[in-house]
């Protein structure tokens, strides 16, 4: 029997677990081609059930990602940002009870069902019935408990030792942060920060203020921040400290409105502040707050093993600071730790609660959990006539040879990776030694912002030749691109994968368990060029999700200046 996990909110997704092991995972955006889709994952659920041949009798239970299912669309979500940006401080602060409501928000994470009943939840139940799952037991657990369960069961150093499990995001189920102790398969809540006191919301509001898309483009501010000097930013860092502070194990908003309503205050306080200084101030402030918060939790509890999840921990530069803390002996962040991964925690917690070993047997090695690239190849051949196909005896060796000769190649092989990062199977790859490859790929397909670096993929055994590795990271280091590293003096060997200003690198450390095929490709490249590192950027057109199968891959090939695509064992080129 299998358990189905569903995230029915931001970046909705479906996860299938069997006896505690993840068998399949798919985001709605990959199927409906709407990036960062918000809403119920209708198409992903249909695809998953059909692809795996699952009927309702095969499914033991359906685990939802929230106690109270989000009831908004992406359009409503962004309309709220725009509305707040147009409000005045006077209009916000004169609302009766505004600050009192934020100050005294409390939640009860241990409850199992929303109280009172919510019509949005009934809507979700109707959706499940439409997919033939109306008779399956429905399990709801708290949003932040699911974030915590994903980090604990997926990343813990071992099942016996106590770990701090820390979550932080914009908000879910009336909270924006939880602190747990995880031990022997159980999570005990130590502290909660109510919704309205969110560091994540503050970061997203600044993203919107700077003309970018919140909950999608925060990484652009992080990349831009590296160009700012802290001395120039200090005044604005101090301003952010007037918005939010750390109060023991929690965050505390100092504004008379929630952090999610701070847009008018940003307009007042940061008018005509240079874009790089504003991005830098926000990033420095975020790092300072996270370091202060988590170091304080470690000191207070005496537990040096820390695992994290929640959208704020997509900030890889902050993760680098945390990994270097002397108080921490073990540190990791769950991959693509936004709301799309909530179902991982939900299904693992469901299994652990019922298993005799409390989930000790759960293993998590790979994020390549989707369909193979050729599941729709016959349809793609008909839809895109005129392409040339060459069958390859050793596709990964061929890719290595092509990129060693200076060719940019799209690698679309094996099970699709889940989440925000391309991890080798839906990847554009090239030799990273020449900086000119960045504008070349940007003009060819990516149209990436000029200040943003690409990422390297490095063999595990060679990682320390190219990177300074913190003592706290697990042995597999960073197979899912959740950490940034300082580069060594060998950075010129992969300078297109290094940030041009601060020489850091958001590296994917590739081992044979996380992605054996991609590992072999890089190993072949090393035989040819003497270095176990290649360039890795996601295989997609600008503004669209990462490709899923052959139809999407051929759309990118024919709709861009890309020249070479390897799809499973076929080299595909334009006639």
C-alpha positions in Angstrom: 0.0 0.0 0.0 1.1 3.5 -0.7 0.5 6.9 0.9 -0.2 10.0 -1.1 1.0 13.4 -0.1 -0.5 16.6 -1.6 0.5 20.3 -1.3 -2.6 22.2 -2.2 -1.1 25.7 -1.9 2.0 27.6 -3.2 3.9 25.6 -5.8 1.5 22.7 -5.4 2.8 19.1 -5.7 2.2 15.4 -5.3 4.4 12.8 -3.5 3.9 9.0 -3.4 5.5 7.0 -0.6 5.6 3.3 -0.1 6.7 1.9 3.3 8.3 5.2 4.1 10.4 5.5 0.9 9.6 8.1 -1.7 8.6 6.4 -4.9 7.5 9.4 -7.1 7.2 13.2 -6.8 5.9 15.8 -9.2 5.0 19.5 -9.1 1.9 20.8 -10.8 4.0 23.5 -12.6 5.8 20.8 -14.6 2.6 19.4 -16.0 0.5 22.6 -16.5 3.5 24.7 -17.5 2.6 27.6 -15.2 5.6 28.4 -13.1 5.2 28.5 -9.3 1.5 27.4 -9.7 -0.7 28.1 -6.7 -3.8 25.9 -6.2 -4.8 22.2 -6.2 -2.4 20.0 -8.3 -5.1 18.5 -10.5 -2.9 17.7 -13.5 0.0 16.4 -11.4 -2.3 14.2 -9.5 -3.9 12.8 -12.6 -0.4 12.2 -14.2 0.9 10.5 -11.0 -2.0 8.1 -10.7 -1.9 7.2 -14.4 1.8 7.0 -14.7 2.1 4.6 -11.7 -1.1 2.7 -12.4 -2.6 3.5 -9.0 -6.2 3.1 -8.2 -8.0 4.3 -5.1 -7.8 0.8 -3.5 -4.0 1.0 -3.7 -3.8 4.1 -1.6 -3.8 3.8 2.2 -4.3 7.5 3.0 -4.0 11.0 1.6 -1.9 13.4 3.6 -2.5 17.1 3.1 0.2 19.8 3.8 -1.9 22.1 6.0 -4.5 22.1 8.7 -6.3 24.8 6.8 -5.9 24.5 3.1 -4.9 27.8 1.4 -7.8 29.3 -0.5 -6.1 31.8 -2.8 -4.9 31.8 -6.4 -1.6 33.1 -7.7 -3.5 36.2 -9.1 -5.0 36.9 -5.7 -1.7 36.3 -4.0 0.0 39.0 -6.1 -3.0 41.3 -5.9 -2.5 41.4 -2.2 1.1 42.5 -2.6 0.0 45.3 -5.0 -2.8 46.4 -2.7 -0.5 46.7 0.3 2.1 48.6 -1.7 -0.6 51.3 -2.5 -1.7 51.7 1.1 -0.5 54.5 3.4 1.0 54.0 6.8 -1.9 56.0 8.3 -4.5 53.8 6.6 -2.9 50.7 7.9 -2.2 51.7 11.5 -5.6 53.3 12.1 -7.4 49.9 11.6 -8.8 49.0 15.0 -6.9 46.2 16.7 -4.3 45.8 13.9 -1.3 45.4 16.2 -3.1 43.7 19.1 -4.2 41.0 16.7 -0.7 40.4 15.5 0.8 40.5 19.0 -1.5 38.0 20.5 -1.9 35.5 17.7 -1.5 32.0 19.0 -1.8 28.6 17.5 -2.3 25.0 18.6 0.0 22.8 16.4 -1.1 19.6 18.0 -4.7 19.8 16.8 -5.6 17.3 14.1 -8.5 19.1 12.4 -9.3 22.8 11.8 -11.9 24.2 14.2 -14.3 25.5 13.1 -14.8 23.7 9.8 -13.5 25.6 6.9 -15.3 25.7 3.5 -11.9 25.6 1.7 -11.1 22.2 3.2 -14.5 20.9 2.0 -13.5 22.1 -1.5 -10.3 20.1 -1.3 -12.2 17.0 -0.3 -14.5 17.5 -3.3 -11.4 17.8 -5.5 -10.1 14.5 -4.2 -13.5 12.9 -4.8 -13.3 14.1 -8.4 -10.0 12.2 -8.8 -11.6 9.0 -7.3 -10.0 9.4 -3.9 -13.1 10.5 -2.0 -13.2 7.4 0.1 -9.6 7.4 1.2 -8.7 8.4 4.8 -7.6 12.1 4.9 -4.8 13.2 7.2 -4.1 16.9 8.0 -1.1 18.0 9.9 0.3 21.4 10.6 2.2 23.3 7.8 5.3 23.8 9.9 5.2 20.3 11.4 5.4 19.0 7.8 8.4 21.3 7.0 10.0 19.9 10.2 9.3 16.3 9.3 10.8 16.7 5.9 14.0 18.0 7.4 14.2 15.6 10.3 13.4 12.3 8.5 15.2 13.3 5.3 18.4 14.8 6.8 19.1 13.6 10.3 22.6 12.4 11.1 21.1 9.3 12.7 17.7 8.3 14.2 18.9 8.1 17.9 20.6 11.4 18.6 18.6 14.6 19.3 18.5 17.1 16.5 17.2 20.7 16.4 14.7 20.9 13.7 14.0 24.5 12.6 11.5 25.9 10.2 11.0 29.4 8.8 8.9 30.8 6.0 6.4 33.5 5.0 3.7 31.7 6.9 1.4 28.7 7.1 -1.4 27.6 9.5 -1.0 30.9 11.5 2.7 30.5 12.0 5.9 31.5 10.3 8.5 29.6 12.4 8.7 26.5 14.6 11.6 25.0 16.7 11.5 21.3 17.5 13.7 18.7 19.0 13.7 15.5 16.9 14.7 12.3 18.5 14.0 8.6 17.9 11.3 9.4 15.3 9.4 12.0 17.3 9.2 15.8 17.0 8.6 17.9 20.2 7.7 21.5 19.7 9.8 24.0 21.7 8.8 27.4 20.3 6.6 28.9 17.7 6.6 32.4 16.0 3.0 33.4 15.0 2.2 34.7 11.6 2.9 38.4 11.2 6.4 38.2 12.6 8.0 36.7 9.5 11.5 37.3 8.2 10.4 35.6 5.0 7.6 38.0 4.5 9.9 40.9 4.9 12.3 39.6 2.3 9.4 39.0 -0.1 8.0 42.5 0.4 11.4 44.0 -0.4 11.5 41.8 -3.5 8.2 43.3 -4.6 9.3 46.8 -3.7 12.3 46.4 -6.0 10.1 45.5 -8.9 10.6 41.7 -8.9 8.2 38.8 -8.3 7.8 37.8 -4.6 8.1 34.1 -3.7 10.0 33.7 -7.0 12.8 36.3 -7.4 14.2 36.5 -3.9 17.3 34.7 -5.2 18.0 37.6 -7.5 18.3 40.0 -4.5 20.6 37.5 -2.9 22.8 37.4 -6.0 22.8 41.2 -6.3 23.6 41.7 -2.6 27.1 40.3 -3.1 28.1 43.4 -5.0 27.3 45.7 -2.0 29.8 46.7 0.7 28.6 46.3 4.2 29.9 49.7 5.3 27.7 51.4 2.7 24.7 49.3 3.9 25.0 49.7 7.6 22.5 52.5 7.9 19.9 50.4 6.1 20.7 47.3 8.0 20.0 49.2 11.2 16.7 50.3 9.7 15.7 46.7 9.1 16.5 46.0 12.8 13.8 48.5 13.7 11.3 46.2 11.8 12.1 42.8 13.3 14.1 41.3 16.2 14.9 38.0 17.7 13.3 37.4 21.1 14.9 34.2 22.6 13.6 31.4 20.4 11.1 33.5 18.4 10.9 36.5 16.1 9.1 39.6 17.1 7.8 42.3 14.7 8.5 45.8 16.0 6.3 47.6 13.4 2.7 48.5 14.2 1.6 46.2 11.4 2.7 42.7 10.4 5.8 42.1 8.3 3.5 41.1 5.5 2.0 44.6 5.5 5.3 46.5 5.6 5.3 47.9 2.1 4.3 51.5 3.0 7.1 51.5 5.6 9.6 50.4 2.9 8.4 53.2 0.7 9.0 55.7 3.6 12.3 54.4 4.8 14.1 53.3 1.6 13.1 55.9 -1.0 16.0 56.6 -3.3 18.3 54.0 -1.7 20.6 52.5 -4.3 19.4 49.1 -5.5 22.6 47.2 -4.6 22.7 48.8 -1.1 19.1 47.9 -0.5 19.7 44.3 -1.6 22.9 44.1 0.4 21.3 45.6 3.6 18.4 43.0 3.4 20.8 40.1 2.9 23.2 41.2 5.6 20.2 41.7 8.0 18.8 38.3 7.1 22.1 36.5 7.8 22.5 38.4 11.1 19.0 37.5 12.2 19.4 33.8 11.3 22.8 33.5 12.9 21.6 35.2 16.1 18.4 33.1 16.2 19.9 29.6 15.5 23.1 30.1 17.5 20.9 31.1 20.5 18.7 28.0 20.1 21.8 25.8 20.0 23.3 27.4 23.1 20.0 27.3 25.0 19.3 23.6 24.2 22.9 22.3 24.1 22.0 20.4 20.9 24.6 20.9 18.1 22.9 19.0 15.3 20.6 21.3 13.2 18.4 20.5 10.2 16.2 23.1 8.6 13.3 23.6 6.2 10.9 26.3 5.0 11.3 28.9 2.2 13.7 31.2 4.0 16.3 28.5 4.0 16.4 28.7 0.2 18.8 31.5 0.9 22.0 29.7 0.3 24.2 32.5 1.4 22.6 32.5 4.8 23.0 28.8 4.9 26.7 29.2 4.4 26.9 31.5 7.4 25.0 29.0 9.5 27.1 26.0 8.4 30.2 27.9 9.7 28.9 28.5 13.2 31.3 27.0 15.8 28.2 26.0 17.9 27.0 23.6 15.2 28.5 20.2 14.7 26.1 19.0 12.0 24.0 21.1 9.6 21.9 20.6 6.6 18.8 22.0 4.8 16.1 20.1 3.0 16.3 20.5 -0.8 13.9 22.9 -2.4 12.5 23.6 1.0 9.6 25.8 0.0 6.0 24.6 0.3 6.5 22.2 -2.7 8.3 19.8 -0.3 5.6 19.8 2.5 4.2 16.5 1.3 7.6 14.8 1.9 7.3 15.6 5.6 3.6 14.7 5.7 4.0 11.1 4.3 7.2 10.5 6.3 5.5 11.5 9.5 2.5 9.4 8.7 4.8 6.4 8.2 6.8 7.0 11.3 3.8 7.3 13.5 2.7 3.8 12.5 6.0 2.0 12.0 7.5 -0.2 14.7 10.8 1.5 14.2 9.3 5.0 14.2 10.7 5.7 10.8 14.3 4.7 11.5 14.4 2.9 8.1 13.5 6.0 6.0 16.3 6.7 3.5 16.6 9.8 1.3 19.4 9.7 -1.3 18.0 11.2 -4.5 15.7 14.0 -5.7 15.3 12.5 -9.1 11.8 11.3 -8.5 9.8 12.1 -11.6 9.1 10.5 -15.0 11.8 9.5 -17.4 12.4 12.0 -20.2 11.1 9.9 -23.0 7.6 9.1 -21.6 6.0 11.3 -24.3 8.6 10.8 -27.0 6.2 9.4 -29.6 3.9 12.4 -29.2 6.9 14.8 -29.4 8.1 13.3 -32.6 4.7 13.9 -34.2 4.4 17.4 -32.7 7.9 18.6 -33.8 8.6 17.1 -37.2 11.9 17.8 -39.0 14.3 17.1 -36.1 17.3 14.9 -36.6 17.9 11.9 -34.3 21.1 9.9 -33.7 21.1 6.9 -31.4 24.1 7.0 -29.0 25.9 4.0 -27.5 27.1 5.9 -24.5 25.1 9.2 -24.2 27.0 10.5 -21.1 30.4 10.0 -22.7 29.2 11.7 -25.8 27.9 14.7 -23.8 31.3 14.9 -22.0 33.1 14.9 -25.3 30.9 17.6 -26.8 31.2 20.0 -23.9 34.9 19.4 -23.8 35.0 20.7 -27.4 33.1 23.8 -26.4 29.5 22.8 -27.3 26.6 23.7 -25.0 24.4 20.6 -24.5 21.0 20.1 -22.9 21.0 16.8 -20.9 17.5 15.4 -20.6 18.0 11.9 -19.2 16.5 9.7 -16.5 14.0 10.5 -13.8 13.1 14.2 -13.6 14.4 16.0 -10.6 11.9 17.5 -8.1 12.1 21.1 -6.9 13.6 24.4 -7.8 17.0 23.2 -8.9 18.1 21.3 -12.0 20.3 18.5 -10.7 21.7 17.0 -13.9 18.7 15.3 -15.5 17.0 18.4 -16.9 20.1 20.5 -17.3 22.0 22.6 -19.7 25.7 21.9 -19.3 29.0 23.2 -20.6 32.7 23.6 -19.8 32.8 26.2 -17.0 36.4 27.3 -17.6 35.5 30.2 -20.0 33.5 33.2 -18.7 32.3 33.8 -22.2 30.0 30.8 -21.8 27.7 32.9 -19.6 26.6 35.5 -22.2 26.6 32.8 -24.8 24.1 30.6 -22.8 22.1 33.7 -21.9 21.7 34.8 -25.5 21.1 31.3 -26.6 18.3 30.4 -24.2 18.4 31.6 -20.5 18.1 35.4 -20.6 19.3 35.3 -17.0 19.9 38.6 -15.2 23.4 39.9 -15.9 24.5 39.9 -12.3 23.5 36.3 -11.6 26.1 33.5 -11.8 25.6 30.0 -13.0 26.3 27.0 -10.8 28.9 24.2 -11.0 28.3 20.5 -10.6 31.4 18.9 -9.0 32.3 15.3 -8.3 32.1 14.5 -4.6 35.7 13.2 -4.4 37.0 16.4 -6.0 34.9 18.9 -4.1 37.6 20.1 -1.7 39.9 20.9 -4.6 37.5 23.6 -5.7 35.6 24.6 -2.5 36.3 25.4 1.1 33.9 23.0 2.9 32.5 23.8 6.4 33.1 21.2 9.0 29.4 20.8 9.8 28.1 19.5 6.5 27.3 15.8 6.0 29.6 13.6 4.1 27.6 13.9 0.9 28.1 17.6 1.2 25.5 19.4 -1.1 23.9 17.1 -3.7 20.9 19.3 -4.0 22.4 22.8 -4.3 21.3 24.1 -0.9 24.7 25.5 0.2 27.1 28.1 -1.0 30.9 27.7 -0.6 33.9 29.9 -0.9 36.0 28.9 -3.8 39.7 27.8 -3.6 42.5 29.1 -5.8 41.4 26.6 -8.5 38.4 28.8 -9.2 39.8 29.7 -12.7 39.1 26.1 -13.7 35.4 26.8 -13.3 35.1 30.6 -13.2 31.8 30.6 -15.1 30.4 28.8 -12.0 31.7 31.3 -9.5 30.1 34.5 -8.4 32.1 37.3 -10.1 32.3 39.5 -7.1 32.6 37.5 -3.9 34.0 34.2 -5.4 31.4 32.0 -3.9 29.8 29.1 -5.6 26.3 27.5 -5.2 27.7 24.1 -6.1 26.0 20.7 -6.7 28.2 18.0 -5.2 27.4 14.9 -7.3 27.7 11.4 -6.0 26.8 8.1 -7.6 23.8 7.6 -5.2 22.2 11.0 -5.8 22.5 10.9 -9.6 24.6 8.1 -11.0 24.2 9.0 -14.7 25.2 12.7 -14.2 28.1 11.5 -12.0 29.4 9.3 -14.9 29.1 12.2 -17.4 31.2 14.5 -15.2 33.7 11.6 -14.6 34.1 11.3 -18.4 34.6 15.0 -18.7 37.4 14.8 -16.0 39.2 12.1 -18.1 39.2 14.6 -21.0 39.9 17.9 -19.3 41.5 16.9 -16.0 38.8 18.5 -13.7 35.7 16.9 -12.2 33.5 20.0 -12.6 31.0 21.1 -15.3 28.5 24.0 -15.6 24.9 23.3 -14.7 21.9 25.5 -15.3 18.2 24.5 -15.6 16.8 23.4 -18.9 13.9 25.8 -19.6 12.9 28.8 -21.5 13.0 32.1 -19.5 9.9 32.4 -17.3 8.8 28.8 -17.8 9.2 25.7 -15.5 12.0 23.2 -16.0 11.2 20.8 -18.9 9.4 17.6 -18.0 9.6 15.3 -21.0 10.3 15.2 -24.8 7.5 17.6 -25.8 8.9 20.3 -23.5 12.5 19.6 -24.4 11.7 19.9 -28.2 9.8 23.1 -27.5 12.9 24.6 -26.0 15.2 23.2 -28.7 13.1 24.6 -31.6 12.2 27.9 -29.8 15.7 29.0 -28.9 19.3 29.0 -30.3 20.1 25.8 -28.5 21.8 23.4 -30.9 22.3 20.0 -29.2 20.0 18.0 -27.0 20.6 14.5 -25.6 17.3 13.0 -24.7 17.8 9.5 -23.1 19.9 7.8 -25.8 19.1 10.1 -28.7 21.2 13.1 -29.8 18.5 15.5 -31.2 19.4 18.4 -33.4 17.6 20.7 -35.8 17.6 19.8 -39.4 
